[in-house]
């Protein structure tokens, strides 16, 4: 990041002026989305299928995608760095996945019974993660929900520990202590269990204890207190490869310390790799950082564009499933179409060469963005891992939720999104998101992203 001595003081009025200009441009370019919104809001709540798709004054509605690009309903072509919140590392309509799904369809799309493709996918996941047992779900939320249930059954305990500020899906037990304003964060050794939105009982939230990221001693102190209170945790669930506040990487030694801590106390360690997993390495965080959890949850990239999730674990963790004590169920678990897509993705798309390409692409975009930051003296730095990366608009390094809320410049994040959208770069909405590359992106695509970022930097400092 630029040093304090070289930082350019950004005119806040200039940010507001550019934001107003870019919002107007985007609205002018998307009349079809406006019309679609007027139609959609009559039947779809807020005009969208998920609250994370909401945008004021209207969402951007897409029509199709191919390769590294998507098109909106106004026929604007956009390089896709959103990639379905990280689901489409394979790119859109990849030939290998298209062929697998096309061949599977006439053979039947659903049986609620196991198929050979599902067996093959489990075999490959076991090889990549070094975890012998697997089950399927239909989403990341289902994967984390079931993993926690398995951990509770395996230990006979109710309390769970998560990282303050981390998102693990939309079931009640993990919709806790997310999106908390800075002045409500409180003492890092005694974080409150705060429901994320309405409809989550406080009694349920109280079973979930939040601790800071990148602070193993704080986690240890809280766990020891819980043990003294007779509330020893069943599990620790955490984003291992990165905390999804843009990108916050684990500090050296942190994952190893958490692994040792949980092993010492007989607590199940769950790595939530729904957003990272196959995005960052053939075997996710275990592969990238060399730390093996008791359980791992996957989704997004796994299905190659079809809804699918998975839970992997040790023999010990899955004993309660194999004994029938835990009912890990779902009508569409292991759906034939999803398994065909996942198998093709694992065998033909997400290969060792593909990950080398992703690493090279990310190095290109990170180096380019960091160069812009230094040339223009912007308060921020570029950070990433595997297919994931972002520009963090903060003068200081962010290591956890507290430092994120204290230092991140939300107005610059919002402005960067508008610059990208108006220059042909489709990006995730929201201040906590990051780019996701795909195996079909090129160095020229990365350069286009950097060029949009540099245009914003030049306008800000003109």
C-alpha positions in Angstrom: 0.0 0.0 0.0 1.1 3.6 -0.4 3.0 4.9 2.6 1.4 7.5 4.8 3.8 10.1 3.5 2.7 9.5 -0.1 -1.0 9.2 0.4 -3.1 11.6 -1.6 -5.9 13.3 0.5 -9.1 12.4 -1.3 -11.6 15.2 -1.7 -14.9 13.7 -0.3 -16.9 16.2 -2.3 -15.1 14.9 -5.4 -16.1 11.3 -4.5 -19.7 12.4 -4.2 -19.6 14.3 -7.6 -18.1 11.3 -9.4 -20.6 8.9 -7.8 -23.5 11.0 -8.9 -22.1 11.2 -12.4 -21.4 7.5 -12.7 -24.8 6.5 -11.2 -26.5 8.7 -13.8 -24.5 7.0 -16.6 -25.3 3.5 -15.4 -29.0 4.3 -15.1 -29.0 5.8 -18.6 -27.3 2.6 -20.0 -29.8 0.2 -18.3 -33.4 1.2 -19.3 -34.2 -2.4 -20.0 -33.3 -3.3 -16.4 -35.5 -0.5 -15.2 -38.4 -1.9 -17.2 -37.7 -5.4 -16.0 -37.6 -4.2 -12.4 -41.0 -2.5 -12.8 -42.4 -5.8 -14.0 -40.5 -8.0 -11.5 -41.4 -6.0 -8.4 -45.1 -6.9 -8.8 -44.4 -10.5 -8.1 -40.8 -10.9 -6.9 -40.3 -9.3 -3.5 -38.2 -6.2 -4.2 -37.9 -7.4 -7.8 -35.2 -10.0 -7.0 -34.7 -13.6 -6.1 -32.3 -12.8 -3.2 -31.8 -9.8 -0.9 -28.1 -9.7 -2.0 -29.3 -8.8 -5.5 -31.1 -5.6 -4.5 -29.7 -2.4 -5.9 -31.1 1.2 -5.8 -32.8 2.4 -8.0 -33.0 -1.0 -9.8 -31.0 -4.2 -10.2 -29.1 -5.1 -13.3 -30.9 -8.0 -15.0 -28.8 -10.4 -17.1 -29.8 -12.3 -20.1 -26.9 -14.7 -20.8 -23.2 -15.4 -20.5 -20.5 -17.1 -22.5 -16.9 -17.6 -21.6 -15.6 -14.7 -19.6 -18.5 -12.3 -20.5 -22.1 -11.7 -19.6 -24.8 -9.6 -21.2 -27.5 -7.6 -19.5 -31.1 -7.2 -20.9 -29.9 -3.9 -22.5 -27.4 -5.9 -24.6 -24.4 -4.4 -22.7 -21.5 -6.8 -22.8 -19.6 -7.0 -19.6 -16.4 -8.9 -18.6 -17.5 -11.1 -15.7 -15.5 -10.6 -12.6 -18.6 -11.3 -10.4 -19.0 -14.9 -11.6 -22.0 -15.6 -9.6 -20.5 -14.7 -6.2 -17.5 -16.9 -7.1 -19.4 -19.9 -8.5 -18.3 -19.7 -12.1 -14.5 -20.2 -12.0 -15.1 -22.5 -15.0 -16.5 -19.6 -17.0 -19.9 -19.6 -18.6 -21.1 -22.5 -20.8 -17.7 -24.3 -20.6 -17.7 -26.9 -23.4 -16.8 -29.8 -21.1 -19.6 -29.0 -18.6 -22.1 -28.3 -21.5 -21.3 -31.7 -23.0 -21.7 -33.5 -19.7 -25.0 -31.9 -18.9 -26.3 -32.4 -22.4 -25.5 -36.1 -22.3 -27.0 -36.5 -18.8 -30.3 -34.8 -19.6 -31.9 -37.4 -21.8 -30.9 -40.1 -19.3 -33.0 -38.5 -16.6 -32.5 -35.4 -14.5 -33.7 -36.6 -11.0 -34.2 -39.8 -9.2 -33.6 -39.1 -5.5 -31.2 -42.0 -5.7 -27.4 -42.2 -6.0 -25.6 -42.2 -9.4 -22.1 -43.2 -10.5 -21.2 -39.5 -11.2 -21.9 -38.8 -7.5 -19.5 -41.6 -6.5 -16.8 -40.3 -8.8 -17.1 -36.7 -7.5 -16.8 -37.9 -3.9 -13.7 -40.0 -4.8 -12.1 -36.9 -6.3 -13.0 -34.6 -3.5 -11.6 -37.2 -1.0 -8.3 -37.3 -2.9 -8.0 -33.5 -3.1 -8.9 -32.7 0.5 -7.5 -35.8 2.2 -10.9 -36.3 4.0 -12.4 -39.7 3.4 -16.1 -39.2 3.8 -18.5 -37.0 1.9 -22.2 -36.1 1.5 -24.0 -33.7 -0.8 -26.3 -30.7 -0.3 -27.9 -28.2 -2.7 -26.2 -25.0 -1.4 -23.5 -23.6 0.9 -26.1 -22.7 3.5 -27.3 -26.4 3.6 -23.7 -27.6 3.8 -22.8 -25.4 6.8 -26.1 -26.2 8.5 -25.6 -30.0 8.2 -21.9 -29.8 9.2 -22.8 -28.0 12.4 -25.5 -30.6 13.1 -23.1 -33.4 12.6 -20.5 -31.8 14.9 -23.1 -31.3 17.6 -24.2 -34.9 17.3 -20.6 -36.2 17.3 -19.7 -34.2 20.5 -23.0 -34.1 22.3 -22.7 -30.3 22.7 -24.8 -27.4 21.6 -22.6 -24.3 21.6 -20.7 -23.3 18.4 -17.9 -20.8 17.8 -17.7 -18.7 14.7 -15.6 -15.7 13.5 -17.1 -12.3 14.2 -18.2 -10.8 10.9 -18.0 -14.0 8.9 -21.0 -15.2 6.8 -21.7 -18.9 6.7 -25.1 -19.0 5.0 -28.6 -18.0 5.9 -29.7 -20.5 8.6 -30.3 -19.1 12.0 -27.3 -20.6 13.9 -24.8 -18.7 11.7 -26.8 -15.5 10.9 -25.1 -14.1 14.0 -22.7 -11.2 14.5 -22.5 -10.1 10.9 -22.8 -6.6 9.5 -22.4 -5.0 12.9 -21.7 -1.2 13.0 -18.3 -0.3 14.4 -19.7 1.3 17.6 -21.6 -1.9 18.4 -18.7 -4.3 18.1 -17.7 -4.2 21.7 -15.0 -6.0 23.6 -13.1 -8.5 21.4 -12.8 -10.9 24.4 -16.6 -10.7 24.9 -18.3 -10.1 21.6 -22.1 -10.2 21.8 -24.1 -12.7 19.8 -26.2 -10.4 17.6 -28.9 -11.7 15.2 -28.3 -10.6 11.6 -31.7 -9.2 10.7 -35.1 -10.0 11.9 -36.7 -13.4 12.4 -33.8 -15.0 14.3 -34.6 -15.8 17.9 -32.1 -14.4 20.4 -32.2 -17.8 22.2 -30.8 -19.4 19.0 -28.2 -16.7 18.5 -27.0 -17.1 22.1 -25.8 -20.6 21.2 -23.3 -19.0 18.7 -20.2 -17.3 20.2 -18.2 -15.0 18.0 -14.5 -14.4 18.2 -12.1 -12.2 16.2 -10.2 -13.5 13.1 -6.4 -13.8 13.1 -6.4 -14.0 16.9 -5.9 -17.5 18.2 -5.2 -16.4 21.8 -8.6 -14.6 21.9 -10.3 -17.7 20.6 -8.5 -19.8 23.2 -9.5 -17.4 26.1 -13.1 -17.5 25.0 -13.2 -21.3 24.6 -11.6 -21.7 28.1 -14.3 -19.4 29.5 -17.0 -21.4 27.8 -15.6 -24.6 29.3 -15.6 -23.1 32.8 -19.3 -22.1 32.2 -20.2 -25.7 31.2 -20.7 -24.7 27.6 -17.8 -26.4 25.8 -18.2 -25.8 22.1 -19.2 -28.6 19.6 -17.3 -26.9 16.8 -15.4 -23.9 15.5 -16.6 -22.9 12.0 -14.5 -20.5 10.1 -13.5 -19.2 6.7 -10.0 -20.5 6.5 -8.5 -19.3 3.2 -9.7 -15.8 3.6 -12.3 -13.8 5.6 -14.8 -12.4 3.1 -14.4 -8.7 3.9 -13.1 -8.2 0.4 -10.1 -10.5 1.1 -8.5 -10.8 4.6 -5.9 -13.5 4.6 -4.9 -15.6 7.6 -1.8 -14.4 9.2 1.2 -16.9 9.3 0.7 -19.5 11.9 -3.0 -18.6 12.7 -4.6 -21.7 11.1 -2.1 -24.0 12.6 -2.8 -22.5 16.1 -6.5 -22.9 15.6 -6.0 -26.5 14.5 -3.9 -27.3 17.6 -6.4 -25.5 19.9 -9.4 -27.3 18.7 -7.6 -30.7 18.7 -6.4 -30.1 22.2 -10.0 -29.5 23.5 -11.8 -32.1 21.3 -13.7 -29.5 19.3 -14.6 -30.2 15.7 -12.9 -27.8 13.3 -15.0 -26.9 10.3 -13.4 -25.0 7.4 -16.2 -23.2 5.5 -14.8 -23.1 1.9 -18.1 -22.4 0.2 -16.7 -19.2 -1.3 -13.0 -20.3 -1.6 -12.5 -24.1 -1.9 -12.1 -24.9 -5.6 -11.6 -21.2 -6.3 -8.2 -21.0 -4.7 -6.5 -24.4 -5.2 -7.3 -28.0 -6.2 -7.9 -28.9 -2.6 -8.8 -25.5 -1.2 -7.3 -24.1 2.0 -6.0 -27.5 3.0 -4.0 -27.6 -0.2 -3.0 -24.0 -0.1 -2.1 -23.6 3.6 -1.4 -27.2 4.6 -3.9 -27.4 7.5 -6.5 -30.2 7.5 -9.8 -29.6 9.4 -12.2 -32.3 10.7 -14.8 -31.1 8.3 -15.1 -28.9 5.2 -18.1 -27.4 3.4 -18.1 -26.7 -0.3 -20.6 -25.2 -2.8 -20.6 -22.5 -5.5 -17.7 -23.5 -7.8 -18.4 -27.2 -7.1 -21.5 -27.4 -9.3 -20.0 -25.7 -12.4 -23.0 -23.4 -12.5 -25.6 -25.9 -11.1 -26.8 -25.6 -7.5 -24.7 -28.1 -5.4 -22.9 -28.3 -2.1 -20.9 -30.9 -0.2 -19.6 -31.8 3.2 -16.3 -33.6 3.7 -15.0 -35.0 6.9 -13.0 -37.6 8.8 -14.2 -41.1 9.6 -14.8 -40.0 13.2 -16.9 -37.0 12.2 -19.2 -39.1 9.9 -19.7 -41.9 12.3 -23.0 -40.3 13.5 -24.2 -40.1 9.9 -23.3 -43.7 9.0 -24.9 -44.9 12.3 -28.1 -43.2 11.4 -28.0 -40.9 14.4 -27.9 -37.8 12.2 -30.4 -37.6 9.3 -28.4 -35.8 6.6 -31.1 -35.6 4.0 -32.3 -33.7 1.0 -34.4 -34.7 -2.0 -32.1 -33.1 -4.5 -28.8 -34.0 -2.8 -26.5 -35.5 -5.4 -28.8 -34.5 -8.3 -27.7 -36.3 -11.5 -27.3 -33.1 -13.5 -25.3 -31.3 -10.8 -23.1 -34.4 -10.3 -22.5 -34.7 -14.0 -21.4 -31.0 -14.1 -19.3 -31.3 -11.0 -17.5 -34.4 -12.4 -16.7 -32.8 -15.7 -15.5 -29.7 -13.9 -13.2 -31.6 -11.6 -11.9 -33.9 -14.4 -11.5 -31.6 -17.3 -11.7 -28.0 -16.2 -10.3 -27.3 -12.7 -6.9 -29.0 -13.4 -3.5 -28.3 -12.1 -2.8 -26.2 -15.3 -6.0 -24.3 -14.6 -4.9 -23.2 -11.2 -1.5 -22.2 -12.5 -3.3 -20.0 -15.0 -5.6 -18.5 -12.3 -2.5 -17.7 -10.1 -0.9 -16.0 -13.1 -4.0 -14.0 -13.9 -4.4 -12.9 -10.3 -0.8 -11.8 -10.1 -1.3 -9.7 -13.2 -4.4 -7.9 -11.9 -3.0 -7.5 -8.3 0.3 -6.1 -9.6 -1.6 -3.7 -11.9 -3.9 -2.5 -9.2 -1.1 -2.1 -6.7 0.8 0.0 -9.3 -2.2 2.3 -9.7 -2.5 2.7 -5.9 1.2 3.7 -5.7 1.2 6.0 -8.7 -1.8 8.0 -7.5 -1.2 7.7 -3.7 -4.6 6.0 -3.0 -5.4 4.8 0.5 -5.4 1.1 -0.1 -3.7 -2.1 -1.2 -4.4 -5.0 -3.5 -4.7 -8.5 -2.0 -5.8 -11.9 -3.3 -5.4 -15.7 -3.4 -6.2 -18.1 -6.2 -9.1 -16.8 -8.3 -10.1 -14.2 -5.6 -8.8 -10.7 -5.0 -9.8 -7.1 -4.4 -8.6 -3.6 -3.8 -9.0 -2.9 -0.1 -9.6 0.8 0.4 -7.9 1.3 3.7 -4.8 3.1 4.8 -4.0 0.3 7.2 -3.9 -3.5 6.8 -7.1 -5.1 7.6 -6.8 -8.3 9.7 -10.3 -8.8 11.2 -13.8 -7.4 11.3 -12.9 -4.7 13.7 -10.1 -3.2 11.7 -12.3 -3.5 8.6 -15.1 -1.5 10.1 -12.7 1.1 11.5 -10.7 1.7 8.3 -12.5 0.6 5.1 -13.6 3.5 2.8 -17.1 2.5 1.8 -17.6 5.4 -0.5 -14.6 4.5 -2.6 -15.9 0.9 -2.8 -19.2 2.1 -4.1 -17.5 4.4 -6.6 -15.2 1.6 -7.9 -18.2 -0.6 -8.6 -19.9 2.1 -10.7 -16.7 2.8 -12.6 -16.4 -0.9 -13.4 -20.0 -1.3 -14.5 -19.8 1.7 -16.8 -16.6 0.4 -18.4 -17.7 -3.1 -19.2 -16.6 -4.9 -16.0 -19.3 -6.8 -14.1 -18.5 -6.8 -10.4 -20.2 -8.0 -7.2 -22.3 -5.4 -5.5 -21.6 -4.5 -1.9 -18.6 -3.2 0.1 -17.5 -6.6 1.3 -17.1 -8.4 -2.0 -14.2 -9.3 -4.3 -13.5 -10.2 -7.9 -13.5 -13.9 -9.0 -11.5 -14.8 -12.0 -12.3 -17.8 -14.3 -10.1 -20.2 -16.2 -11.2 -18.5 -19.5 -10.2 -15.0 -18.5 -7.1 -13.6 -20.3 -4.4 -11.2 -19.4 -6.1 -8.6 -21.6 -9.3 -9.0 -19.4 -7.2 -8.3 -16.3 -5.7 -5.3 -18.0 -9.2 -4.0 -18.8 -10.0 -4.2 -15.1 -6.9 -2.3 -14.1 -7.6 0.3 -16.8 -11.0 1.0 -15.3 -9.4 1.3 -11.8 -6.8 3.7 -13.1 -9.4 5.9 -14.8 -11.1 6.3 -11.4 -7.8 7.0 -9.7 -7.0 9.7 -12.3 -10.4 11.3 -11.9 -10.2 11.3 -8.1 -6.8 13.0 -8.1 -7.2 15.4 -11.0 
